[in-house]
Amino acid sequence: MNKRLAPSIIFLLLLTAGLRAQSAGANDAAFTEIPFWRQALGGAVIGHPVAQVESVVTATDGGNLKSYSSQGLPLWNYYARGRLAPFVSRSREGTSYICRTNGILIAVNRSGRELWQINLRAPVISPVLTGWDGRLFVFTGKKITCMTAAGYTLWSKTLERNIALAPVRDAGGGIIVALENGEIRRYDPFGGSFSYTASAPGVPNAVASLEINGYGLSILLLYADRHIELVSTQNSDSKGNSVPRVNSESFRGKLDLPAAPIAAAGRKNEAAVLLKDGRVVLLSPGEKKILWTAAGHIKEGELPEKPGPGDLDFFYDERGVYMLTKTGATGFTPDGRRLWITLLKNAAAIPSFGDDGILYSGGADWILYAYRLEDRVKAVQRVLYGEASEGSYGSGDPRPSSMADYYYRFDEKEMETRLAEIRTAIKNGDTGSNEKEYTAWLMETAGSLVENPRSGNNPPVQARYRAEAARLLAFLGSRETIPFLADLFNRDPDAAVKAAAAGAIGRIGVDPEGIALRAFMNAITPPSPPGDDVALTAVAAATGALCRFSGPPLSGAGVAILTLLSGPDRAPPVRRQAQRELDRLGR
């Protein structure tokens, strides 16, 4: 290196670092990052990209959904065969949910394979929200639909008024919606609800979900006149049944905001609030005080009074508070120090900030840009896929059912009546508040031979009823029911029941801990006996379904199972099914 140039280069490096540090500390300055990769999309981005599991997906105006790794490697390109609504969401397994403007909801797995389509008869008005067990909350016009990850409807609600704000998933695993008449509704995962109308007039500007000592599960309402109201509810009893008991407290004169709120994000007992003038405040409603105030990149008047999903992404997690708009992004630590601030030019949609510290932004120039803004990563518990679930709905083992102590509950007539009732509810998409009761009864029936201690002197339930109960669990099931079904597959000696349990697992489609695939592998390798052809054929079909639904990393273990089942030592029906599944995976 030229000795005369070295001091100049060092000076420029120090100057650049100083300017960046200054921009992070000044309220009116921002630093425009240099992307560390970019990819041509072939269309304009609609809706903000969604980052998850070290990859990002983004929808374009040409009807494509594209995925890239966090390092910029193109992963796949799915064509939806129609225009898309500007909302993309992803589940823990990496499944993407998109909706065409004609109301066709589509699930695409993490490998870009279409899983299913459902005609909602109207386009979604906000991103699909995913529950703790993978269930979906879908919002269209005046309707809310809850369905399993496999697309089977559990319940739906028709609203009297339109939804006024983007729905929020709350700290209890339910959802909160604000209607255009100012009414606030909270729905639990099983369709139970309560409603509340605040003393303040009109629709709140922002809503956040909190858990506060002494208040329990709570909803924070923030209004344009700076009025704050906290709604506390005991939303469920010890069995998970809704209990509509609501208490509220007005914070007028007790907790005054310095400007009108336009967005909020809750975490535990605190709420981050974005104000109209671009500042962020962190509230402690329990202590009735503002913990800190800080400024970011947003200028006063830049956003509408009630930003929609396409205007702003504002969230609060263990790393801090983040606000993302088309003009830039800002990150704050939990104690209010500004981590970084960056400006974006000609962004077509709001960006996305991933757990790995990368900001993804789709430009009006049809290019996706990636900016590394943090070296910190979110300290999440991971399994085979993304972060582990925040909680449980208790549907993995909700027993005992209301009939558990009824002596004649396993009488054939009683079982036929109950099975018909459950089939009808499933067909009508109306299991709703009965979901846990139905699940408990089906588990007691399916597992009666191997684990039900309450059967007394009753004879074992016939295999055909045990198998039918296991089969019906697929239409109510979620990842929470996989351990039960895997255990049933392992322990029930009847081939028909084993086949039904395997089939239910395949229909549910998710196995994030790999429990089911381990059970399948153990069943086909020594020292296990050869196994029944019916059960092994069902194992092949279920393994293929799991691999198609969840993609890698399950597909590696699944292909090993299918390869073993397609060997010459297997019966022809088993070999044919296994080879059929391998062929489908190879397409």
LUMDOKE-468841 format. One record per residue: residue in three letters; y, x, z of N, C-alpha, C in turn. Coordinates in steps of 0.05 Angstrom, whole numbers, plus 5000, padded with zeros to 4 digits. Atoms other than C-alpha are relative to their C-alpha. Example, Ala and Ser with C-alpha at 12.3 -4.5 7.8 and 13.67 -1.06 7.14 Angstrom:
BEGIN
ALA497650185000491052465156502450185000/SER497649844999497952735143502249855014/
//
This chain:
BEGIN
MET497650175000500050005000502550185000/ASN497549855001507150254984501349995028/LYS498949994973510150495050502749865002/ARG497450144999516950205030499749705001/LEU500550295000513949515019498949895026/ALA501450104976510049475084501849875020/PRO498350134981515949345130501049734990/SER499050265011518448795083498049795002/ILE502150204998511748455081499649915029/ILE500350084971511148475157502349825008/PHE497750174993518248195163499749724989/LEU500450265012516547625115497949845015/LEU502150144985510247455153501149905027/LEU498950084975513947445219502049784997/LEU498050215005519547025189498649734994/THR501550255005514546515162498949885025/ALA501150104975511046465229502249885018/GLY497850104984517846385263501049734990/LEU499050255011520045835216498149775006/ARG501950214994513545455227500149925029/ALA499850074971514145515302502549845006/GLN497550154996521345275297499649714991/SER500450285010519144675255498449845019/ALA501650154982514044485307501549935026/GLY498550054976519244505362502549844996/ALA497450145004525244175330499449714991/ASN500550285005525843425326500649924971/ASP499250085027529043415256498850194979/ALA501149825020524743945222497149944996/ALA502850035005517943925190499150224981/PHE501249795016513244405155498249884979/THR501750105022510244255087497750194997/GLU502449835000503144525089499250064971/ILE501349935025499644875032497149915001/PRO502850104999493044515016498050234997/PHE502049795003486844945025497949924979/TRP501450075025483344544970501249744989/ARG499250245014484843994920498049934979/GLN502050095020480643564874501349784984/ALA499150215018482543144814498249765003/LEU501550244995480542424825499649824975/GLY500350175024481442114756501249735004/GLY498850264995485441544786501750025025/ALA498350004977490541364839498549905024/VAL501350084975488241304911501149735009/ILE499250264988488440594941498950005028/GLY500849984972488240555016499650285008/HIS500249724991487641165059497150104999/PRO502749894999481641635053498949975028/VAL501350024974476541595109498350255004/ALA501549764994473942245140498049955022/GLN502150034980467442265178497650174993/VAL502449845004461442715188500450224979/GLU499449775016464643315154500249934970/SER499650085027466142925091502249795000/VAL497950205003471342445064499449834976/VAL500350185023471041835019502749874994/THR497550125008476741534980499549824976/ALA500250195021477540934934502350044980/THR497949975021481440954868500449734986/ASP499450255014484740424826498249944977/GLY501950055021479340494774497549875009/GLY502450134989474140184820497950205009/ASN501949794992470940844841500350065030/LEU500049894973469041084910498950284998/LYS500949725003468641844913499950145027/SER500449854975466242314967500150304995/TYR499849715001467743044980499350115028/SER500549864975465443535033502650105011/SER497649904987470443815083501050264987/GLN499249755014470444445040500849954971/GLY499150075027472244074976497949974980/LEU502250035019465444024944499649714993/PRO500650285008464543384903497149925008/LEU502650094991458742994934498849784983/TRP501050225017458142344895502349834991/ASN498150185011461841824855498749734995/TYR501250265003460241084861502049824985/TYR498350195014462940574811499449725008/ALA500450274989463939874840500049794979/ARG500150195022464339534772502149785004/GLY497950194997470939194788502250135018/ARG497849904984477639284823499449985030/LEU500649994971477339464897502549925016/ALA497950044980481439204956500650275013/PRO499249744990485239784988499050065029/PHE501049954973480739835049497250124998/VAL502649874999474940315062499550055030/SER500849934973471140395127497250124999/ARG502649874999465040805148498849965028/SER501550034976459640705200499350275011/ARG501049754987456741225247498050144982/GLU502049885018451141335195501250114975/GLY498749915024456341495142499949804978/THR500050215020455340835105502949914996/SER497350095007461740625069499949714993/TYR499850285006463939905065502649954984/ILE497750055017468539695008499749714990/CYS500150285009470339014978501649984974/ARG498650055025472138824907502049785004/THR497950214997478238384897499049724996/ASN501350265003473537814878498349925024/GLY501450084976470537814948497250115003/ILE502649884998464238224936500150245019/LEU500149784981462938654998497650174993/ILE502049815009458939284982499650215022/ALA500749784982455339775027498950234983/VAL500849765015454440484999499250225021/ASN500949804980450341005037501350274997/ARG498649745000452441715052499350184977/SER500749855024449141954988501149864975/GLY498950145023452941464944498349794988/ARG501850205010447240974935500949725010/GLU499450274991448940234936497749885015/LEU502050124983445139884992499849704996/TRP500050295004447139154984502849904992/GLN497550145006452438674959499849725012/ILE499850274989454738024992502549874989/ASN497650145010459437504962501349865024/LEU498550124978464637345016501749774990/ARG498450215013468236884967503050035004/ALA497249934997474837214986500150295007/PRO499949724994477137934990500750055030/VAL499349944972477738275058503050055002/ILE497149974995484738305089500550255017/SER499749764984483438935131497450154998/PRO502649865000478139475138497949865017/VAL502250094983471339265163499850165025/LEU500349864974470539435237497150015007/THR502849974993463839705261499749995031/GLY500550024971461039535330498350235010/TRP501549794988457339975378497250034989/ASP502849995010450539795349499850004970/GLY500050005029452639835276500749734988/ARG499350265012454339095268502850024988/LEU497550005014460138935223501749755007/PHE498150214997466338515236501749994974/VAL498750015026469138275169502149785000/PHE497750194998475837915160500949934972/THR499150105026477537475100501749755005/GLY498350234997483436995101500049905028/LYS500250124973482236525160497250015011/LYS502850004991475036735171499250285011/ILE501149764989471537255214496949974998/THR502950015002464237425199498950255013/CYS501449784988459737855241497250024988/MET502649975013453538145207498850265009/THR501549754993448238675218500750214979/ALA499549795019448639345183498649954974/ALA501550075024443539075134501149764985/GLY498750215014448138505115499249725008/TYR500850274991444937915153502149895019/THR497950124984450137445182499049915027/LEU500750084973449837355257501749765009/TRP498350234994455736885266502650024984/SER497450005014462336685233501849805014/LYS498050174988468736355257502249944980/THR497850085017473735965216502549955018/LEU497650014984480836035244501949784990/GLU498150215008486235495244502450124987/ARG497649875011491636005226499250274988/ASN500549745012492036645186500350225021/ILE499849774983491137315220502650154993/ALA497349895004498037625230500150315001/LEU500049714997496338345250497250104993/ALA502649885005490738825232498349975025/PRO501750034977484838645278499450275013/VAL500549764984483239145333497349985013/ARG502550004985476439335361500750085029/ASP499149954973477139315437498150185015/ALA501549814983474539745494497449895009/GLY502550134992468939245507498149964976/GLY501750035024466039285436500449754985/GLY499350245015469138625414502450054982/ILE497749985018475138485370502349835011/ILE497650154993482238245381501549944975/VAL498450085023486137845330502549855010/ALA497550154995493337585332500449814977/LEU499550205021494536935294502949964995/GLU497250035008500936755259501649815017/ASN498650174981502636235312500450135027/GLY499649854975502736775366497650005019/GLU502450014983495936615394498450264997/ILE501749764999491637205415497149925005/ARG502950074996484037145407498550265004/ARG501949784996478737605434497249894996/TYR502850085005471637535407498250225010/ASP501949804991465837875441498050044977/PRO501849945023460138165398498349774992/PHE501850225006456337515401501549744993/GLY498550235009461937045380501449855022/GLY498650134978464236825449502950084999/SER497249935002471836795453501749885022/PHE497950124984477936665494502650034985/SER497449995014485036535471502250015021/TYR497749974981491836685502502549984983/THR497450025013498836495482502150115020/ALA498149874982504236945512502449835005/SER497550134994510636715544502250084980/ALA498049915020514537115492499549844974/PRO500350155025515936745427499050174977/GLY500849865025512736935361497550175004/VAL502349825001507337435342500850275011/PRO499349734990507138105379500250194977/ASN499949795020509038715340497650185001/ALA502349814997503139115367498249905022/VAL502050084980496739005406498350255005/ALA501749784993492539515444498049915021/SER502150064981486039485484499950225021/LEU500149814978485639815553497949925020/GLU501750054976481139885614501550115023/ILE498349914978485339915677498849915026/ASN501050074973483039945749501649775012/GLY498750234988484539285782500549784979/TYR499650205021485538945714497549964983/GLY502450025017478939095679500850024971/LEU499550015029478538985604502649854995/SER497450135003485638835583501150034972/ILE498650005026490038695522502950045006/LEU497249954997496938995519501549894976/LEU498450135021501938585478502850105001/LEU497349895002508538885455501649854979/TYR498450185017514038465425502550144990/ALA497649895013520138595381502350025019/ASP497849994981524838445439499450205023/ARG500949804981521339015478498649895024/HIS501550114978517838535523497150094998/ILE502849914998510938775546498449815018/GLU501750174984505338335571497250115001/LEU502749904997498538535598498249765007/VAL501950224996492838035592497450125010/SER502449904988486938175637497949785000/THR502150215001480237815628497450125009/GLN502849934994473337845658498549874977/ASN501050125025470137755590497149955000/SER502950065000462837745610498950035028/ASP501349984974458237655669497850224998/SER502049784999452338105688498049984978/LYS501950045022448137805632501350024973/GLY498649975025453437915579501049744989/ASN498950265009455437175574503049995003/SER497150014999462737035559500949835023/VAL498750144978466936815618503049994995/PRO497250015008473736565594501949985024/ARG498150004977477836755656502250204993/VAL497849845009484737025637502250015020/ASN497749964983490237315680502050174984/SER498049855015496837585653502250085019/GLU497749904984502737985679502150084980/SER497849935016509538045648501350265011/PHE498849754991512738735650503050014994/ARG497150015005519738495634501550105024/GLY498449884978524538915676498450205016/LYS501649814985518739335702499350254984/LEU500849785018517139765641501549954974/ASP498250055022522839795591499750224979/LEU500249825022521740105523502850084989/PRO497349925010527640505493500649894972/ALA499650125026526740165425497849814995/ALA502050205007522739615392497450134992/PRO502649885008515239765385499249904973/ILE501150095026511839745317497050054998/ALA502949945000504740015333499250105027/ALA501049914974500340165392497150084997/ALA502849914999493740515408499250055029/GLY500849974973490040465473497750205003/ARG502249824992485440975507499849995030/LYS500550044971482440815575502349845013/ASN498050154986488340625620502850064990/GLU497449935011493940885575500349894972/ALA499550105027497340645512502250174987/ALA497949865016501141055460501349784983/VAL498550205015506640645428502050144981/LEU498149905020510440795364502449824999/LEU497650165000517640565366501349994972/LYS498750045026521940325309501750244991/ASP498449775007526340945313498450254995/GLY501749775006520341405301499050155024/ARG500949864977519341625372497349885010/VAL502550094988512641575409500350015030/VAL500150004971511941385482497149955009/LEU502750054988505741415526500549845025/LEU499650184977505340835575497650015018/SER502150054980501440755639500649735012/PRO499450274990501540005650499249965029/GLY500950024972497640075715502150115019/GLU497949884983503140525743502749894993/LYS497550125009508540135706502150214994/LYS498149795006511840755678499350134973/ILE500349855024512941155615499450295007/LEU500849734992509341825620501550214984/TRP498449815016512842175562501049874975/THR498850095025517042075500500350244981/ALA499949785019516842505437500749894972/ALA499350085027519342485365498250134980/GLY501749905021515342575302501550004973/HIS498849985026516542565227501249744989/ILE499150265010518041815219502949965006/LYS497250064996525241625208500349705005/GLU499450284994528240975234500349844975/GLY499950175023527340415184498150074978/GLU501949925021521940785145497749804998/LEU502250184999516640285166500949715005/PRO499350284994516739515167499649955030/GLU500250074972517339175234497249965010/LYS502850034994509939005233498350144979/PRO501449855020506439555194497149894996/GLY502750085005499939355160498250244997/PRO501949775002493639775149500750204978/GLY499249825021496740065086502650155005/ASP497449874994503140295120499750235020/LEU500149824977500840695180497250025012/ASP502449954983494941005217501050135025/PHE498949914974496541095291497749985020/PHE502350014982491141295340500350205023/TYR499949834975489941625408497150065008/ASP502649924991483642015423500150235019/GLU500149794980481442585468501850244993/ARG498349785008485443085427503049945003/GLY497250074998491942705431500849754984/VAL498950235015496342205394500850094972/TYR499549935028496842205318501349774986/MET498950205017501241825270500250114972/LEU500349925028500141845195501349794983/THR498850185019504441535140500050144973/LYS499849885027505641655066501950244999/THR498049795001511342115083499250255016/GLY500749774984507742575132498149925023/ALA501850044977503742645196500950175023/THR499249864976504942865267497749975021/GLY502050004979500143055323501250095027/PHE499049944974501643065398497650055019/THR502049964979497543325457500149765019/PRO499950224981495742815511502350015019/ASP497749984981501443085554502750004986/GLY497550045014506642985499501150244985/ARG499149775015507343685469499249954970/ARG500650045029507843665393498250234990/LEU501949815011501844015361501050104973/TRP499149935027504444005290501449764988/ILE498650215015508743615242500050094971/THR500149935028507943605166501149784983/LEU498950205019511343255108498249994976/LEU501650045024507742975047501949904978/LYS498450085023510842894978498349844981/ASN501350165020508842344930497249915007/ALA502650104992502942094971499749714990/ALA500550275009499841464941499249815022/ALA500950164978497141225007500250165026/ILE499949854975497141415080497650195001/PRO502249814998492842025095498049935021/SER502150034980486742095139499750275015/PHE500349754984485842595196497249995012/GLY502750004991478642785210499550135027/ASP500849884974474943005273500050304998/ASP500149715003474843705244502750124996/GLY497349905001482443775243501150024972/ILE499049995027483343675168501449744992/LEU498550235010488543205138499449974970/TYR500650065028486442875072502249814989/SER497950175012491942585027499649974970/GLY500250065029491442244959502849994988/GLY497349995012497442404916500349814977/ALA499450175023500841984863499250134974/ASP500949855024498642534815497049994996/TRP502950045003491342304822498450235011/ILE501449774988489442904864499749965030/LEU500550014971486242914933500550285012/TYR499349754987489243454978498850025028/ALA501149964973486143745041501750225014/TYR498449814985490444095094498750055027/ARG501149944973487644445155502350035019/LEU497850004982492344285211499250085028/GLU500949934973488144415273497350164998/ASP502549864997482644905291498249865021/ARG501550154980480644445348498349794986/VAL501550225010475143945334499549815023/LYS500550204980473643305370497350055013/ALA502549934985468543435425498349755004/VAL501650254999463942855408497150075003/GLN502949974998456742765425498849924973/ARG501150055026452942815360496949985000/VAL502850015004446042605339499550084971/LEU500549925027443242625268502449944982/TYR497850085018449542305240502750095013/GLY497449944988456542265269499949975031/GLU499950024971458842155340498349775011/ALA501650214987454541755388501649765006/SER498750264995456141035403501650015027/GLU498350014976461640895454498749845023/GLY501250174980457340385490497649854989/SER502350165008451639885487500549715005/TYR499850294997451339135477497749895016/GLY502350094985444839105515497949844984/SER501950145017441038815456497550164995/GLY502549855003435939375458497849905018/ASP502050114982432539045517501449795018/PRO498550204985436038405540498249825018/ARG501850164984429838135576500849995030/PRO501850225008428037695612501549774987/SER498950235013429237085569500049775020/SER499950244983430636395599497249885004/MET502750124999423236225586498050195013/ALA501949804990420336845620498249905022/ASP501750104978417736465680498749734994/TYR501250265008415435845641497150054994/TYR502849955002407935825647498949954972/TYR501150085026406735495580501750124976/ARG498349905021411635915540498550124977/PHE501749895022405936235500498149804989/ASP501550225012402835565484500849994970/GLU499549995029402135525408502249804992/LYS498050205008406334885403502850105009/GLU497449904991411935195445500950234983/MET499249785017411835825403500849914973/GLU499350105026411935455338502849875000/THR497450134997417935045362502250215002/ARG498049794996421735665385500450174975/LEU499849845024420136075323501549844978/ALA498550165020422635495279502949995006/GLU497250004992429035465319501450264992/ILE498949745006430236205310500350044970/ARG499949985029428536195236502449854989/THR497750165010433635635225502650135006/ALA497549874993439035995263500550254983/ILE499749765017437836635223500849914971/LYS499450105027437836245157502949914997/ASN497350115000444435905175502150215008/GLY498149794991447536565199501549915026/ASP498750124976448836245267498450065025/THR501349934975445136625321502050035023/GLY497750004982451736765355499450055029/SER500349964971451636665430497150005009/ASN502950004993444036575428498650264992/GLU501249765011442937265398498350155021/LYS501549844979440937615463497749845011/GLU502250174991436737015486497750014980/TYR502149995021433037005419498650275000/THR501149735001432137755420498150055024/ALA501749974976429337745491497449854996/TRP502550155003424337195474498250134979/LEU501649875021422137545410498750255010/MET501249764989421138195448497749935019/GLU502150084981417137845502497549914985/THR502350105016412737515449498750234985/ALA501149785016411938125404498650205018/GLY501149804982410538585463498249905021/SER501550124978406438105504497350135006/LEU502649884996399838465494500150275015/VAL499949734989402139155515501950055023/GLU498149934979407839095563501249775016/ASN498750224986409638395587498549955026/PRO501450044974407938365662500249715010/ARG499550274990410037635668498049804988/SER501850195013404337335627497949885019/GLY501950124980400037215689497249974989/ASN502750055009393436905672499949894971/ASN500150105028395636685602498550194983/PRO501349825019391336945546502050144983/PRO498149855017394537465500500949824977/VAL498950155023399037185446498550104975/GLN501449935025395437165379501750204984/ALA498749795015396937745333502049894979/ARG498250115021400137295280502749925012/TYR497550064987405337065330501550255009/ARG498749754992406637765356501350134975/ALA499049885024407537995284502549854990/GLU497750165009412237415267502450055017/ALA497849944982416437555328501350274993/ALA499049745008417038285307501549994974/ARG498750035026418838085236502749885003/LEU497450144997424437625259502150185014/LEU498149814987427438185302501750154979/ALA498649855020429438525237502749864992/PHE497750155009434537975222502149995023/LEU498249984978437738045291500550295008/GLY500249734989436438775300502350194992/SER498049795004440939385303498650265009/ARG501149754990440040105322499049985029/GLU500950034972439239865394497149905002/THR502750114998432639515378497950194989/ILE502049815012429440115342498150115021/PRO501949904981426440415406497849805007/PHE502050204994422939755422498049984978/LEU501850045023420139675352498250254996/ALA501749765002417840405350497950015021/ASP502050014979414340325416497949794994/LEU501950215007411139675392498150114978/PHE501749885021408640045330498050195012/ASN501849814988405740585373497749885017/ARG501850094979402340155425498349754993/ASP501650245006400039495395497650084982/PRO502449905015392839595369499649854974/ASP500550165024393239055315501650104976/ALA498749895024394739295244502349824991/ALA498050195010398738665227502650035017/VAL497749964983403338775287501350264994/LYS498949745008404139505270501649984974/ALA498750035026405939325199502649845003/ALA497650164996410938795222502250175014/ALA498149834986414239295270501250204981/ALA499049815020414739815215501949874980/GLY498450145019417439305166502749925011/ALA497550074987422739085216501950245001/ILE498449754999425039805225501250064973/GLY499049945027425639895150502249804992/ARG498050205008429539245142502750055015/ILE497649944984434439445198501450244987/GLY499049785017435240105160501350245014/VAL498749774986438140565214498150115021/ASP501649874980434641065258501450265009/PRO498349774996440141535283498750225017/GLU501349794984435741895335497450094988/GLY502649925013429741945288497649915015/ILE502350094983425341555337497849884982/ALA502050145016421941125284498550204982/LEU501449815018420541705236498150185016/ARG501949844983417342105293497549835005/ALA502350174995412941505309498249984975/PHE501550015024410941455236498550264994/MET501349745005409442195229497650045019/ASN502249984981405242185293497649834993/ALA502150195007401341595266498350104976/ILE501549925024399141955202499150295001/THR500949734998397742655228498150035024/PRO501949964978392142915273501550065026/PRO502750114996389842775325499849704996/SER500250295004391442055305497849934981/PRO502050095019385841665271501249944973/PRO498950045027386541535196501949774998/GLY498250235001389840855208499249794980/ASP500650225017389440185175501850014975/ASP498549995026391540125102502449825001/VAL497750184999396039525116502350125015/ALA497949884983399839885171501250244986/LEU498949765014400440535130501649934976/THR498350105023402940155069502749915010/ALA497550094989408239845113501750255010/VAL498649754992409940545141501350124976/ALA498849895024411040795070502549854991/ALA497850165009415540215052502450035020/ALA497949974980419440275118501450274998/THR498949735002420341025110501850024976/GLY498350005024423040935039502649855005/ALA497650164994427840395064501950165018/LEU498349844983430440845120501450224985/CYS498849785015431541425073502249904981/ARG498050105019435240995022502549905015/PHE497850114985439540665075501750235012/SER498549814985441441275115500450274986/GLY499649755015440641845065499350245018/PRO500549764984440442565091501549975026/PRO502349834999438542815141497349865004/LEU502550134997433342275149498150044976/SER501749995024430942355078498150245000/GLY501849774999427943045092497549945015/ALA502450084985423342785146498549784986/GLY501350225013422042155106498450094976/VAL501549905024419942535043497550135009/ALA502449874990415042935085497949795007/ILE501950214994411842285110498949884975/LEU500950125025411641985041498150184984/THR501749815014408542615012497250005012/LEU502650024988402942585063498649744993/LEU501350255006401741855049499349974970/SER500750015028401441974974497750194992/GLY502149815005395842484981497449864991/PRO502550125010388942384950498149905021/ASP501750094979385842265018500749725010/ARG499150274991389641605026498949784982/ALA501050225015387340925003502049944977/PRO498350055024390040704934502549845006/PRO497550154994394940174962502150175014/VAL498249824986397940685009501250204982/ARG499049805019398441214955502149884981/ARG498250125019401740734906502749945013/GLN497550064987406940504957501650255006/ALA498749754994408541204979501250134975/GLN498949885025409341454907502349834990/ARG497850185009413640844891502550075015/GLU497749934984418241024948501150274993/LEU499149745009418541754927501549994974/ASP498750035026420341554856502849875004/ARG497450134996425941094881502050195013/LEU498249814988428741654924501050214980/GLY499349795019428742124865501949914978/ARG498350105022432941674820502950085004/
//
